[in-house]
């Protein structure tokens, strides 16, 4: 009845959330409280236990912890699905996407000495804008020579947050 309907809904939603790089496989399903058999199965598959409107007693909780099995239970199906989706997203490899807001050409490099020793790049913005809060990538002949944040941004002698 209701239990089978919930299981079917979970399976359907899990299949919908799957990513080609992260597959979620249901290795066992049952109803009732989490028991030792559930923990043994999860341990053998290096899996998590997801529960809907159920829990485990203290003894089973300790046993799961000893075996490194994570148990997650929610009373509301969409909260369980949201958690499962987040767990799957956490398994995806990180991707870095670079976008350019502007481009500048370095016209001269100045070496500051003394207490504030640093290299300063005198630049001309050729398109877009530079934002001090954003990361910059400095290249020489298509080779990255610096990547990080600007410690300051000035237009003339005036400190600014953006330069066009």
DSSP file (Angstrom, degrees, kcal/mol; ACC not computed):
  #  RESIDUE AA STRUCTURE BP1 BP2  ACC     N-H-->O    O-->H-N    N-H-->O    O-->H-N    TCO  KAPPA ALPHA  PHI   PSI    X-CA   Y-CA   Z-CA
    1    1 A X     >        0   0    0      0, 0.0     4,-2.1     0, 0.0     5,-0.2   0.000 360.0 360.0 360.0-116.4    0.0    0.0    0.0
    2    2 A X  H  >  +     0   0    0      1,-0.2     4,-2.2     2,-0.2     5,-0.2   0.869 360.0  53.5 -62.5 -39.8    1.5    3.3    1.2
    3    3 A X  H  > S+     0   0    0      1,-0.2     4,-2.3     2,-0.2    -1,-0.2   0.937 110.8  45.3 -63.5 -47.6    4.9    1.8    1.9
    4    4 A X  H  > S+     0   0    0      1,-0.2     4,-2.6     2,-0.2    -1,-0.2   0.875 111.5  53.9 -64.5 -37.1    5.3    0.3   -1.6
    5    5 A X  H  X S+     0   0    0     -4,-2.1     4,-2.2     2,-0.2    -1,-0.2   0.896 109.2  48.0 -62.9 -40.7    4.1    3.5   -3.1
    6    6 A X  H  X S+     0   0    0     -4,-2.2     4,-2.5     2,-0.2    -2,-0.2   0.905 111.7  49.8 -66.3 -41.7    6.7    5.5   -1.2
    7    7 A X  H  X S+     0   0    0     -4,-2.3     4,-2.6     2,-0.2    -2,-0.2   0.921 111.6  48.6 -62.9 -43.9    9.4    3.0   -2.3
    8    8 A X  H  X S+     0   0    0     -4,-2.6     4,-2.4     2,-0.2    -2,-0.2   0.904 111.3  50.0 -62.6 -41.5    8.3    3.3   -5.9
    9    9 A X  H  X S+     0   0    0     -4,-2.2     4,-2.5     2,-0.2    -2,-0.2   0.912 111.2  49.3 -63.7 -42.7    8.3    7.1   -5.7
   10   10 A X  H  X S+     0   0    0     -4,-2.5     4,-2.8     2,-0.2     5,-0.2   0.938 111.5  48.5 -60.8 -48.0   11.8    7.1   -4.2
   11   11 A X  H  X S+     0   0    0     -4,-2.6     4,-2.2     1,-0.2    -2,-0.2   0.910 112.3  49.3 -59.3 -42.8   13.1    4.7   -6.9
   12   12 A X  H  X S+     0   0    0     -4,-2.4     4,-1.6     1,-0.2    -1,-0.2   0.932 114.0  44.6 -63.1 -46.9   11.6    6.9   -9.6
   13   13 A X  H  X S+     0   0    0     -4,-2.5     4,-1.8     2,-0.2    -2,-0.2   0.877 111.1  53.8 -67.5 -37.7   13.1   10.1   -8.2
   14   14 A X  H  X S+     0   0    0     -4,-2.8     4,-1.2     1,-0.2    -1,-0.2   0.928 108.5  49.7 -61.1 -44.7   16.5    8.5   -7.7
   15   15 A X  H  < S+     0   0    0     -4,-2.2    -1,-0.2     1,-0.2    -2,-0.2   0.862 110.0  51.9 -62.4 -35.5   16.6    7.4  -11.3
   16   16 A X  H  < S+     0   0    0     -4,-1.6    -1,-0.2     1,-0.2    -2,-0.2   0.844 110.6  47.5 -70.1 -34.5   15.6   10.9  -12.4
   17   17 A X  H  < S+     0   0    0     -4,-1.8    -1,-0.2    -3,-0.1    -2,-0.2   0.659  84.3 119.0 -81.6 -16.9   18.5   12.5  -10.4
   18   18 A X     <  -     0   0    0     -4,-1.2     2,-0.3    -3,-0.2     5,-0.2  -0.170  49.6-153.7 -59.2 142.6   21.2   10.2  -11.5
   19   19 A X  B >   -A   22   0A   0      3,-1.6     3,-0.9     1,-0.1    -1,-0.1  -0.842  26.6-116.7-110.9 148.7   24.2   11.7  -13.3
   20   20 A X  T 3  S+     0   0    0     -2,-0.3     3,-0.1     1,-0.2    -1,-0.1   0.801 117.8  47.3 -57.0 -27.1   26.3    9.7  -15.8
   21   21 A X  T 3  S+     0   0    0      1,-0.2     2,-0.4    72,-0.0    -1,-0.2   0.681 116.8  42.7 -88.2 -18.1   29.3   10.2  -13.5
   22   22 A X  B <   -A   19   0A   0     -3,-0.9    -3,-1.6     2,-0.0     2,-0.5  -0.955  68.4-172.5-133.4 114.0   27.5    9.2  -10.3
   23   23 A X        -     0   0    0     -2,-0.4     2,-0.6    -5,-0.2    -8,-0.1  -0.887  11.7-151.5-106.8 134.3   25.1    6.2  -10.2
   24   24 A X        -     0   0    0     -2,-0.5     2,-0.5   -10,-0.2    -6,-0.1  -0.918  15.5-167.7-104.0 125.9   23.0    5.5   -7.2
   25   25 A X        -     0   0    0     -2,-0.6     2,-0.7   -11,-0.0    -2,-0.0  -0.953  18.1-139.8-119.5 128.1   22.2    1.8   -6.8
   26   26 A X        +     0   0    0     -2,-0.5     3,-0.1     1,-0.2    -2,-0.0  -0.774  24.6 173.7 -84.6 115.9   19.6    0.4   -4.5
   27   27 A X        +     0   0    0     -2,-0.7     2,-0.3     1,-0.3    -1,-0.2   0.626  65.2   4.4 -98.6 -16.2   21.2   -2.8   -3.0
   28   28 A X        -     0   0    0      2,-0.0     2,-0.4    14,-0.0    -1,-0.3  -0.955  57.6-171.2-165.0 144.5   18.5   -3.6   -0.5
   29   29 A X        +     0   0    0     -2,-0.3     2,-0.3    -3,-0.1    -3,-0.0  -0.998  17.6 149.3-140.8 142.8   15.1   -2.4    0.6
   30   30 A X        -     0   0    0     -2,-0.4     2,-0.3     2,-0.1    -2,-0.0  -0.956  35.4-115.1-157.4 173.2   12.9   -3.3    3.5
   31   31 A X        +     0   0    0     -2,-0.3     2,-0.2    20,-0.1    23,-0.0  -0.825  68.4  36.2-115.2 157.5   10.3   -1.9    5.9
   32   32 A X  S    S-     0   0    0     -2,-0.3    -2,-0.1     2,-0.0     3,-0.1  -0.546  98.3 -15.8 102.9-169.2   10.6   -1.4    9.6
   33   33 A X  S    S-     0   0    0     -2,-0.2     2,-0.3     1,-0.1    23,-0.2  -0.309  76.5 -94.8 -69.8 152.9   13.4   -0.4   11.9
   34   34 A X        -     0   0    0     21,-1.7    23,-0.4     4,-0.1     2,-0.2  -0.532  54.3-172.9 -67.0 130.4   17.0   -0.5   10.7
   35   35 A X     >  -     0   0    0     -2,-0.3     4,-1.8    21,-0.1     3,-0.2  -0.661  39.6 -92.4-123.7 179.1   18.5   -3.8   11.8
   36   36 A X  H  > S+     0   0    0      1,-0.2     4,-2.6    -2,-0.2     5,-0.2   0.857 122.3  56.0 -60.8 -38.0   21.8   -5.6   11.9
   37   37 A X  H  > S+     0   0    0      2,-0.2     4,-2.4     1,-0.2    -1,-0.2   0.911 105.8  51.3 -62.4 -42.5   21.2   -7.2    8.6
   38   38 A X  H  > S+     0   0    0      1,-0.2     4,-2.5     2,-0.2    -1,-0.2   0.916 111.5  48.0 -59.4 -43.2   20.7   -3.8    7.0
   39   39 A X  H  X S+     0   0    0     -4,-1.8     4,-2.6     2,-0.2    -2,-0.2   0.899 110.5  50.9 -66.0 -41.8   23.9   -2.6    8.4
   40   40 A X  H  X S+     0   0    0     -4,-2.6     4,-2.3     2,-0.2    -1,-0.2   0.912 111.9  47.3 -61.8 -42.9   25.8   -5.7    7.3
   41   41 A X  H  X S+     0   0    0     -4,-2.4     4,-1.5     2,-0.2    -2,-0.2   0.940 113.0  48.1 -64.6 -46.7   24.5   -5.3    3.7
   42   42 A X  H  <>S+     0   0    0     -4,-2.5     5,-3.3     1,-0.2     4,-0.4   0.903 112.1  50.5 -60.7 -41.0   25.4   -1.5    3.7
   43   43 A X  H ><5S+     0   0    0     -4,-2.6     3,-1.1     1,-0.2    -1,-0.2   0.917 108.1  51.5 -63.7 -43.3   28.8   -2.3    5.0
   44   44 A X  H 3<5S+     0   0    0     -4,-2.3    -1,-0.2     1,-0.3    -2,-0.2   0.787 117.4  39.3 -67.2 -26.1   29.5   -5.0    2.4
   45   45 A X  T 3<5S-     0   0    0     -4,-1.5    -1,-0.3    -3,-0.2    -2,-0.2   0.360 108.7-121.0-101.1   4.3   28.5   -2.6   -0.4
   46   46 A X  T < 5 +     0   0    0     -3,-1.1    -3,-0.2    -4,-0.4     2,-0.2   0.947  67.8 145.5  52.6  50.3   30.2    0.5    1.2
   47   47 A X      < -     0   0    0     -5,-3.3    23,-0.4    -6,-0.1     2,-0.3  -0.628  50.5-119.6-117.2 169.6   26.7    2.1    1.1
   48   48 A X        -     0   0    0     -2,-0.2     2,-0.5    21,-0.1    23,-0.2  -0.710  23.3-126.9-102.1 159.3   24.6    4.4    3.1
   49   49 A X  E     -b   71   0B   0     21,-2.9    23,-3.0    -2,-0.3     2,-0.5  -0.948  22.0-166.5-108.5 124.1   21.2    3.5    4.7
   50   50 A X  E     -b   72   0B   0     -2,-0.5     2,-0.4    21,-0.2    23,-0.2  -0.930   6.7-169.9-109.1 132.2   18.3    5.8    3.8
   51   51 A X  E     -b   73   0B   0     21,-3.0    23,-2.1    -2,-0.5     2,-0.6  -0.952  13.8-154.0-124.5 143.6   15.2    5.6    5.9
   52   52 A X  E    S-b   74   0B   0     -2,-0.4    23,-0.2    21,-0.2     3,-0.1  -0.963  82.4 -19.1-116.3 116.4   11.8    7.1    5.3
   53   53 A X  S    S+     0   0    0     21,-3.4     2,-0.3    -2,-0.6    22,-0.2   0.854 118.6  94.7  57.6  38.6    9.7    7.6    8.5
   54   54 A X        -     0   0    0     20,-0.3     2,-0.3    -3,-0.0    -1,-0.2  -0.863  50.1-169.2-143.3 177.2   11.8    5.1   10.4
   55   55 A X        -     0   0    0     -2,-0.3   -21,-1.7    -3,-0.1     2,-0.4  -0.894  20.3-114.9-154.2-177.4   14.8    5.1   12.8
   56   56 A X        -     0   0    0     -2,-0.3   -21,-0.1   -23,-0.2    15,-0.0  -0.963  29.8-114.2-128.1 151.2   17.2    2.8   14.4
   57   57 A X     >  -     0   0    0    -23,-0.4     4,-2.4    -2,-0.4     5,-0.2  -0.233  38.7 -96.3 -76.2 173.1   17.7    2.1   18.1
   58   58 A X  H  > S+     0   0    0      1,-0.2     4,-2.5     2,-0.2     5,-0.2   0.871 123.1  54.1 -58.9 -40.2   20.8    3.1   20.0
   59   59 A X  H  > S+     0   0    0      1,-0.2     4,-2.3     2,-0.2    -1,-0.2   0.914 111.7  44.2 -62.7 -43.3   22.4   -0.3   19.7
   60   60 A X  H  > S+     0   0    0      2,-0.2     4,-2.7     1,-0.2    -1,-0.2   0.863 111.3  54.7 -70.3 -35.4   22.0   -0.3   15.9
   61   61 A X  H  X S+     0   0    0     -4,-2.4     4,-2.1     2,-0.2    -2,-0.2   0.916 110.6  45.5 -61.9 -43.3   23.2    3.3   15.7
   62   62 A X  H  X S+     0   0    0     -4,-2.5     4,-2.7     2,-0.2    -2,-0.2   0.926 112.7  50.6 -64.4 -45.0   26.4    2.3   17.6
   63   63 A X  H  X S+     0   0    0     -4,-2.3     4,-1.8     1,-0.2    -2,-0.2   0.920 110.3  49.6 -60.0 -44.8   26.9   -0.7   15.4
   64   64 A X  H  <>S+     0   0    0     -4,-2.7     5,-3.1     1,-0.2     4,-0.4   0.915 111.6  49.0 -61.0 -42.9   26.5    1.4   12.2
   65   65 A X  H ><5S+     0   0    0     -4,-2.1     3,-1.1     1,-0.2    -2,-0.2   0.912 108.9  52.4 -63.9 -42.8   29.0    3.9   13.5
   66   66 A X  H 3<5S+     0   0    0     -4,-2.7    -1,-0.2     1,-0.3    -2,-0.2   0.851 114.3  43.6 -60.2 -34.7   31.5    1.1   14.4
   67   67 A X  T 3<5S-     0   0    0     -4,-1.8    -1,-0.3    -5,-0.2    -2,-0.2   0.393 115.1-114.7 -93.7   2.8   31.2   -0.2   10.9
   68   68 A X  T < 5 +     0   0    0     -3,-1.1     2,-0.6    -4,-0.4    -3,-0.2   0.801  65.0 147.3  71.0  28.4   31.4    3.2    9.2
   69   69 A X      < -     0   0    0     -5,-3.1     2,-0.4    -6,-0.2    -1,-0.2  -0.871  39.7-144.2-101.1 124.6   27.8    3.0    7.9
   70   70 A X        -     0   0    0     -2,-0.6   -21,-2.9   -23,-0.4     2,-0.5  -0.731  12.1-162.2 -89.1 132.2   26.0    6.3    7.7
   71   71 A X  E     +b   49   0B   0     -2,-0.4     2,-0.4   -23,-0.2   -21,-0.2  -0.967   9.5 179.7-116.9 127.1   22.2    6.2    8.4
   72   72 A X  E     +b   50   0B   0    -23,-3.0   -21,-3.0    -2,-0.5     2,-0.4  -0.994   3.1 176.0-128.1 128.7   20.0    9.0    7.3
   73   73 A X  E     -b   51   0B   0     -2,-0.4     2,-0.3   -23,-0.2   -21,-0.2  -0.995   5.1-178.6-135.1 140.0   16.3    9.1    8.0
   74   74 A X  E     -b   52   0B   0    -23,-2.1   -21,-3.4    -2,-0.4   -20,-0.3  -0.952  26.8-143.8-132.2 154.1   13.6   11.7    7.3
   75   75 A X  S    S+     0   0    0     -2,-0.3     2,-0.5   -23,-0.2    -1,-0.1   0.679  89.0  61.4 -87.3 -20.1    9.9   11.8    8.0
   76   76 A X  S >> S-     0   0    0      1,-0.1     4,-1.7   -24,-0.0     3,-0.6  -0.933  76.3-141.7-115.8 129.8    9.1   13.6    4.8
   77   77 A X  H 3> S+     0   0    0     -2,-0.5     4,-2.5     1,-0.2     5,-0.2   0.865  99.3  53.1 -60.0 -42.1    9.9   12.1    1.4
   78   78 A X  H 3> S+     0   0    0      1,-0.2     4,-2.4     2,-0.2    -1,-0.2   0.836 107.2  52.8 -67.8 -29.2   11.0   15.3   -0.4
   79   79 A X  H <> S+     0   0    0     -3,-0.6     4,-2.1     2,-0.2    -1,-0.2   0.898 110.4  47.9 -68.9 -39.2   13.5   16.0    2.4
   80   80 A X  H  X S+     0   0    0     -4,-1.7     4,-2.5     2,-0.2    -2,-0.2   0.918 112.8  48.6 -64.4 -43.4   15.0   12.6    2.0
   81   81 A X  H  X S+     0   0    0     -4,-2.5     4,-2.6     2,-0.2    -2,-0.2   0.901 109.9  51.6 -64.3 -40.9   15.2   13.1   -1.8
   82   82 A X  H  X S+     0   0    0     -4,-2.4     4,-2.4     2,-0.2    -1,-0.2   0.912 111.3  48.2 -61.5 -41.8   16.8   16.5   -1.3
   83   83 A X  H  X S+     0   0    0     -4,-2.1     4,-2.5     2,-0.2    -2,-0.2   0.929 111.8  49.0 -64.0 -44.9   19.4   14.9    1.0
   84   84 A X  H  X S+     0   0    0     -4,-2.5     4,-2.2     1,-0.2    -2,-0.2   0.906 111.1  50.3 -61.8 -41.7   20.1   12.0   -1.5
   85   85 A X  H  X S+     0   0    0     -4,-2.6     4,-2.4     1,-0.2    -1,-0.2   0.921 110.5  49.7 -62.5 -44.3   20.4   14.5   -4.4
   86   86 A X  H  X S+     0   0    0     -4,-2.4     4,-2.1     1,-0.2    -2,-0.2   0.904 109.6  51.7 -61.3 -41.6   22.9   16.6   -2.3
   87   87 A X  H  X S+     0   0    0     -4,-2.5     4,-0.7     1,-0.2    -1,-0.2   0.905 110.9  47.7 -61.6 -41.9   24.9   13.5   -1.5
   88   88 A X  H >X S+     0   0    0     -4,-2.2     3,-0.8     1,-0.2     4,-0.6   0.902 110.3  51.9 -67.1 -39.9   25.1   12.5   -5.1
   89   89 A X  H >< S+     0   0    0     -4,-2.4     3,-1.1     1,-0.2    -1,-0.2   0.863 103.6  58.7 -63.8 -34.6   26.2   16.0   -6.1
   90   90 A X  H 3< S+     0   0    0     -4,-2.1    -1,-0.2     1,-0.2    -2,-0.2   0.734 102.0  55.4 -66.1 -21.3   28.9   15.9   -3.5
   91   91 A X  H << S+     0   0    0     -3,-0.8    -1,-0.2    -4,-0.7    -2,-0.2   0.614  86.3 101.3 -85.7 -13.5   30.3   12.8   -5.3
   92   92 A X  S << S-     0   0    0     -3,-1.1     2,-0.1    -4,-0.6     3,-0.1  -0.419  84.6-103.8 -70.6 146.3   30.6   14.7   -8.6
   93   93 A X        -     0   0    0      1,-0.1     2,-0.1    -2,-0.1    -1,-0.1  -0.422  41.7-104.4 -66.7 145.8   34.0   15.9   -9.7
   94   94 A X        -     0   0    0     -2,-0.1     2,-0.4    -4,-0.1    -1,-0.1  -0.447  34.3-159.7 -70.0 141.0   34.5   19.6   -9.2
   95   95 A X        -     0   0    0     -2,-0.1     2,-0.5    -3,-0.1    -3,-0.0  -0.978   4.5-151.1-122.7 139.9   34.5   21.7  -12.3
   96   96 A X        -     0   0    0     -2,-0.4     2,-0.6     2,-0.0    -2,-0.0  -0.937   9.0-165.1-110.8 126.4   35.9   25.2  -12.6
   97   97 A X        -     0   0    0     -2,-0.5     2,-0.4     2,-0.0    -2,-0.0  -0.950   5.7-156.4-114.4 123.8   34.4   27.6  -15.0
   98   98 A X        -     0   0    0     -2,-0.6     2,-0.4     2,-0.0    -2,-0.0  -0.813  11.6-179.0 -99.9 135.4   36.3   30.7  -16.0
   99   99 A X        -     0   0    0     -2,-0.4     2,-0.5     0, 0.0    -2,-0.0  -0.980  19.6-136.0-129.1 147.5   34.6   33.7  -17.3
  100  100 A X        +     0   0    0     -2,-0.4     3,-0.1     1,-0.1    28,-0.0  -0.880  20.9 176.9-106.5 130.2   36.3   36.9  -18.3
  101  101 A X  S    S-     0   0    0     -2,-0.5    28,-2.3     1,-0.3     2,-0.3   0.554  71.8 -16.7-101.5 -13.6   34.9   40.3  -17.3
  102  102 A X  E     -C  128   0C   0     26,-0.3     2,-0.4    29,-0.0    -1,-0.3  -0.988  55.0-130.0-175.5 172.6   37.7   42.2  -18.9
  103  103 A X  E     -C  127   0C   0     24,-2.8    23,-2.5    -2,-0.3    24,-1.7  -0.999  18.9-176.4-142.3 136.8   41.2   42.3  -20.3
  104  104 A X  E     -C  125   0C   0     -2,-0.4     2,-0.5    21,-0.3    21,-0.2  -0.949  18.2-137.5-131.3 152.7   44.2   44.5  -19.7
  105  105 A X  E     -C  124   0C   0     19,-2.6    19,-2.1    -2,-0.3     2,-0.5  -0.932  21.3-127.3-110.3 133.6   47.6   44.8  -21.1
  106  106 A X  E     +C  123   0C   0     -2,-0.5    17,-0.3    17,-0.2     3,-0.1  -0.676  27.6 176.5 -80.0 124.0   50.6   45.3  -18.8
  107  107 A X  E     +     0   0C   0     15,-3.6     2,-0.3    -2,-0.5    16,-0.2   0.744  66.3   0.2 -97.8 -30.0   52.6   48.4  -20.0
  108  108 A X  E     -C  122   0C   0     14,-1.5    14,-3.6     2,-0.0     2,-0.5  -0.986  57.7-141.5-158.1 150.4   55.2   48.4  -17.3
  109  109 A X  E     -C  121   0C   0     -2,-0.3     2,-0.4    12,-0.2    12,-0.2  -0.976  19.2-164.1-117.5 128.5   56.2   46.5  -14.1
  110  110 A X  E     -C  120   0C   0     10,-3.2    10,-3.1    -2,-0.5     2,-0.7  -0.912  11.8-142.4-113.7 137.4   57.5   48.5  -11.1
  111  111 A X  E     -C  119   0C   0     -2,-0.4     2,-0.4     8,-0.2     8,-0.2  -0.884  14.3-155.4 -99.3 115.4   59.3   47.0   -8.1
  112  112 A X  E     -C  118   0C   0      6,-3.4     6,-1.2    -2,-0.7     2,-0.2  -0.715  14.9-167.5 -86.1 140.1   58.4   48.6   -4.8
  113  113 A X    >   +     0   0    0     -2,-0.4     3,-0.6     4,-0.2     2,-0.2  -0.695  41.7  37.7-120.0 174.5   61.0   48.4   -2.1
  114  114 A X  G >  S-     0   0    0     -2,-0.2     3,-1.2     1,-0.2    -2,-0.0  -0.577 116.7 -12.6  88.8-148.9   61.1   49.0    1.6
  115  115 A X  G 3  S+     0   0    0      1,-0.3    -1,-0.2    -2,-0.2    -3,-0.0   0.795 141.0  42.8 -62.4 -31.2   58.3   48.1    4.0
  116  116 A X  G <  S+     0   0    0     -3,-0.6    -1,-0.3     2,-0.1    -4,-0.1  -0.291  80.3 173.6-111.2  46.9   55.7   47.5    1.2
  117  117 A X    <   +     0   0    0     -3,-1.2     2,-0.3    -6,-0.1    -4,-0.2  -0.322  21.2 124.2 -59.6 129.3   58.0   45.5   -1.2
  118  118 A X  E     -C  112   0C   0     -6,-1.2    -6,-3.4    -2,-0.1     2,-0.5  -0.972  60.4 -99.4-170.4 169.5   55.9   44.2   -4.1
  119  119 A X  E     -C  111   0C   0     -2,-0.3     2,-0.5    -8,-0.2    -8,-0.2  -0.911  33.9-161.0-103.3 135.0   55.6   44.1   -7.9
  120  120 A X  E     -C  110   0C   0    -10,-3.1   -10,-3.2    -2,-0.5     2,-0.6  -0.963   6.2-148.0-119.0 131.3   53.2   46.6   -9.4
  121  121 A X  E     -C  109   0C   0     -2,-0.5     2,-0.7   -12,-0.2   -12,-0.2  -0.875   5.4-149.3-101.0 122.2   51.8   46.1  -12.9
  122  122 A X  E     +C  108   0C   0    -14,-3.6   -15,-3.6    -2,-0.6   -14,-1.5  -0.819  33.0 178.8 -87.7 116.3   50.9   49.3  -14.8
  123  123 A X  E     -C  106   0C   0     -2,-0.7     2,-0.4   -17,-0.3   -17,-0.2  -0.778  32.5-147.5-123.6 160.9   48.1   48.3  -17.0
  124  124 A X  E     -C  105   0C   0    -19,-2.1   -19,-2.6    -2,-0.3     2,-0.5  -0.998  26.9-129.5-123.8 124.7   45.7   49.6  -19.6
  125  125 A X  E     -C  104   0C   0     -2,-0.4   -21,-0.3   -21,-0.2     3,-0.1  -0.626  25.5-178.6 -74.0 121.0   42.2   48.1  -19.7
  126  126 A X  E     -     0   0C   0    -23,-2.5     2,-0.3    -2,-0.5   -22,-0.2   0.720  65.1  -1.9 -97.4 -24.3   41.6   47.1  -23.4
  127  127 A X  E    S-C  103   0C   0    -24,-1.7   -24,-2.8     0, 0.0    -1,-0.3  -0.968 111.9  -0.7-160.4 154.8   38.1   45.7  -23.0
  128  128 A X  E    S-C  102   0C   0     -2,-0.3     2,-0.3   -26,-0.3   -26,-0.3  -0.370  89.1 -68.6  69.6-146.6   35.5   45.1  -20.3
  129  129 A X        -     0   0    0    -28,-2.3     2,-0.4    -2,-0.1    35,-0.2  -0.985  28.0-129.9-145.6 155.4   36.4   46.0  -16.7
  130  130 A X  E     -D  163   0D   0     33,-2.9    33,-2.3    -2,-0.3     2,-0.5  -0.881  20.4-162.1-103.8 137.6   38.7   44.8  -13.9
  131  131 A X  E >   -D  162   0D   0     -2,-0.4     3,-1.3    31,-0.2    31,-0.2  -0.985  16.0-146.2-123.6 125.5   37.2   44.2  -10.5
  132  132 A X  T 3  S+     0   0    0     29,-3.2    18,-0.6    -2,-0.5    -1,-0.1   0.813  99.0  57.4 -60.7 -30.8   39.5   44.1   -7.4
  133  133 A X  T 3  S+     0   0    0     28,-0.4    -1,-0.3    16,-0.1     2,-0.1   0.692  95.5  81.8 -74.9 -18.1   37.3   41.5   -5.7
  134  134 A X  S <  S-     0   0    0     -3,-1.3    16,-0.6     1,-0.1     2,-0.2  -0.481  87.2-104.6 -88.2 157.7   37.6   39.1   -8.7
  135  135 A X  E     -E  149   0E   0     14,-0.2     2,-0.3    -2,-0.1    14,-0.2  -0.509  35.7-151.1 -75.1 148.6   40.5   36.7   -9.3
  136  136 A X  E     -E  148   0E   0     12,-3.9    12,-2.1    -2,-0.2     2,-0.5  -0.876   8.2-151.2-121.0 155.9   42.9   37.6  -12.1
  137  137 A X  E     -E  147   0E   0     -2,-0.3     2,-0.5    10,-0.2    10,-0.2  -0.978  10.2-160.7-127.6 116.6   45.0   35.6  -14.4
  138  138 A X  E     -E  146   0E   0      8,-3.2     7,-3.2    -2,-0.5     8,-1.5  -0.868  14.3-172.6-101.9 125.5   48.2   37.1  -15.7
  139  139 A X  E     -E  144   0E   0     -2,-0.5     2,-0.4     5,-0.3     5,-0.2  -0.894  19.4-164.8-119.8 147.3   49.7   35.5  -18.8
  140  140 A X  E >  S-E  143   0E   0      3,-2.7     3,-1.4    -2,-0.4    -2,-0.0  -0.974  86.5 -18.7-127.0 116.0   52.9   35.9  -20.7
  141  141 A X  T 3  S-     0   0    0     -2,-0.4    -1,-0.1     1,-0.3     3,-0.1   0.924 129.0 -52.1  50.7  50.6   52.8   34.4  -24.2
  142  142 A X  T 3  S+     0   0    0      1,-0.2     2,-0.5     0, 0.0    -1,-0.3   0.564 115.2 117.6  63.9  13.1   49.8   32.2  -23.2
  143  143 A X  E <   -E  140   0E   0     -3,-1.4    -3,-2.7     0, 0.0     2,-0.4  -0.943  68.9-123.9-108.7 127.8   51.6   30.9  -20.1
  144  144 A X  E     +E  139   0E   0     -2,-0.5    -5,-0.3    -5,-0.2     3,-0.1  -0.550  34.4 169.7 -71.6 124.0   50.0   31.7  -16.7
  145  145 A X  E     +     0   0E   0     -7,-3.2     2,-0.3    -2,-0.4    -6,-0.2   0.583  68.5  15.9-109.5 -16.1   52.6   33.5  -14.6
  146  146 A X  E     +E  138   0E   0     -8,-1.5    -8,-3.2     2,-0.0     2,-0.4  -0.956  56.8 177.8-155.4 139.3   50.2   34.6  -11.8
  147  147 A X  E     +E  137   0E   0     -2,-0.3     2,-0.3   -10,-0.2   -10,-0.2  -0.966  43.9  67.4-141.8 125.4   46.7   33.6  -10.7
  148  148 A X  E    S-E  136   0E   0    -12,-2.1   -12,-3.9    -2,-0.4     2,-0.3  -0.987  79.7 -38.3 162.9-158.9   45.0   35.1   -7.7
  149  149 A X  E     -E  135   0E   0     -2,-0.3     2,-0.3   -14,-0.2   -14,-0.2  -0.664  51.3-114.1 -98.2 154.1   43.5   38.3   -6.3
  150  150 A X        -     0   0    0    -16,-0.6     3,-0.1   -18,-0.6    -1,-0.0  -0.672  14.6-147.2 -79.8 137.7   44.8   41.8   -6.7
  151  151 A X  S    S-     0   0    0     -2,-0.3     2,-0.3     1,-0.3    -1,-0.1   0.796  80.5  -5.5 -77.0 -26.5   46.0   43.4   -3.5
  152  152 A X        -     0   0    0      2,-0.0     2,-0.4    -3,-0.0    -1,-0.3  -0.981  58.8-149.1-157.9 162.3   44.9   46.8   -4.7
  153  153 A X        -     0   0    0      7,-0.3     7,-2.7    -2,-0.3     2,-0.4  -0.985  21.0-180.0-138.1 125.3   43.5   48.5   -7.8
  154  154 A X  E     -F  159   0F   0     -2,-0.4     2,-0.5     5,-0.2     5,-0.2  -0.946  23.9-157.7-129.2 148.1   44.3   52.1   -8.6
  155  155 A X  E >  S-F  158   0F   0      3,-2.7     3,-1.4    -2,-0.4     2,-0.5  -0.942  83.2 -39.2-120.6 105.0   43.3   54.5  -11.4
  156  156 A X  T 3  S-     0   0    0     -2,-0.5    -2,-0.0     1,-0.2     0, 0.0  -0.683 124.0 -32.5  71.7-128.1   46.0   57.1  -11.3
  157  157 A X  T 3  S+     0   0    0     -2,-0.5     2,-0.4    -3,-0.1    -1,-0.2   0.449 118.5 101.2 -99.6  -1.5   46.7   57.7   -7.6
  158  158 A X  E <  S-F  155   0F   0     -3,-1.4    -3,-2.7     1,-0.0     2,-0.3  -0.703  72.5-128.6 -90.4 129.0   43.1   57.0   -6.6
  159  159 A X  E     +F  154   0F   0     -2,-0.4     2,-0.3    -5,-0.2    -5,-0.2  -0.602  36.3 176.8 -72.9 131.6   42.1   53.6   -5.1
  160  160 A X        -     0   0    0     -7,-2.7    -7,-0.3    -2,-0.3     3,-0.1  -0.901  37.4-141.6-133.5 162.0   39.1   52.1   -6.9
  161  161 A X  S    S+     0   0    0     -2,-0.3   -29,-3.2     1,-0.2   -28,-0.4   0.763  90.5  22.2 -92.0 -30.9   37.1   48.9   -6.8
  162  162 A X  E     -D  131   0D   0    -31,-0.2     2,-0.4   -30,-0.1    -1,-0.2  -0.966  63.6-162.6-135.6 153.2   36.7   48.6  -10.6
  163  163 A X  E      D  130   0D   0    -33,-2.3   -33,-2.9    -2,-0.3    -8,-0.0  -1.000 360.0 360.0-136.2 137.9   38.5   50.0  -13.6
  164  164 A X              0   0    0     -2,-0.4    -1,-0.1   -35,-0.2   -36,-0.1   0.367 360.0 360.0-110.9 360.0   37.2   50.2  -17.2
